[in-house]
Every structure is written in C-alpha cells, then in structure tokens.
Amino acid sequence: MGREVSESCVDGLLTEMVSTYCNRFYANKPELAARRIEAIGYQVGHQLSERYTMERPRFSDHLEAIKFICKDFWSELFKKQIDNLKTNHRGTFVLQDNRFRWLSRISVDPSLENGEAQDPSAVAESKAAQATSMHLYFPCGIIRGALSNLGIPCAVSADISNLPACSFVVRIKA
C-alpha cells in the first residue's frame, strides 16, 4: 500500500485529542470524554480492519480473528506483534504488549492544583493514572472496532501493570 503516517504525527494527534476532549469539551465529565475518545477509536479500527482484510477470506472462529489482530493488524499499526496472547477458551482474551508505543512517551505534568489534605505524591500518582487511562480508550476502541468489523461483538478494556507495558482484555459478547 505504501501509505504511512509519521509516528510523531500520530502521537501528537492522540495527545491533542485526549487533551481537547478531557480539558475543553468535557472538562467536568471525564466519563463522556472517555466514551467519545473510544468511539473515535472504534471508527478508526473499523475502517483499518476493512482495509487490512480486503484480500483475505472471512475468519472461521473467534481465535483466528484475535490472532489476526495480534499479528497482522498490530504489525500494521505498531510495526510489531502483540507480545503475548492468553485466553480462558470461554470468550476472554488478554493481549499483552510489553512496550506499547503510545504509552512509551507519555509524561504527566507534576504540578498540583490542590494538595490540601492529601499526600501530594498520591495526588500526582492519581492524576498520572487518570491521564494514562484516558490515552488507552482510543486503542481499546480501535481493537473493538476492528473486531466488530470482523463480526465479533466485544467489550475491550485496558490494564496497565507497569509502563509502558499494557494488557488489553477482550470479552466476546455472547
């Protein structure tokens, strides 16, 4: 295909999107900002999945589609495959990326707005976790949109163990 976008452009776009939705559009409603960011990711994932599966036959089962996401789809997006895939064989899959690119360069402003009664390090840590989790709604939406396009309705959540490692939990809807 030959059409690529600079990684720094994508990083900047993601950062600005999260910042705009969290600080301007939905400053007092983080759950609405999260839903909107995830919805944008869903559209992106749906369209990318359409593009990347044009020349291949439909997948026969859920595991085959998940393997496609872990290998081919992830390689197109991040130039590497998912590091680990686990399943309970009952509709739950855990996709582990030990160095998730979109988290590797995140930095959080350590300035505190009000550290009155709380420990300042706890407040900073809480803000950092919230900012990081907002950045994960977009890739969760991408995964959900891609799988939806493949005929697999699901819910996707992210878990951060230690940055920049990230696990995406995919729960197939029955």
Phi, psi and omega in degrees: 000314173079000181260113181229159178238140179304138180300322180293328177294317179294317177301314180297319179297314179298315180298315180292322178297311180298315180299315182295314181291325183277326186256340183244300185290314185232050185302324183260003182226077183298331179292327176289321177298317180298316180297320182290318178297318179295322179295322177295317177299321178301313180298316179297313180298319179299314181290319179295319178298320177300315181294316186282345181250009182306317187265007183241155179289161178299150180280143185278333179210175183298317183298320179298318179293319179296320178297323176299316179299315183292325185262286188290310184297311181297322179296321178295321182280317191239006178060026175200159178272164172299141184284329184206139176235128177233151177214155174260004181062021176228030174097006177242129180232140177242118180256117184254124173243113185285344177217073183290117188305320184286351176255348187289337182243017179283133172229148183242137179294118183283353181294137183253137180280313178215108179248046187297288188262348184261159174295125183303323180292326177291321178295314180298319180295320179296317178295320179296317179295319179294316180296318180294317181295327177297326178289343182270348178294326180295306178295329175297319177295321179299314180296314181298317179295319179296315181291324177299318178296333178272006178085022182239098176288135184204171171241139182234132175229163181239150178226129180253115177272300173212127185299142002266020178289145183209140175244135175251124180259119180253122178246114181288133178275136183283000000 
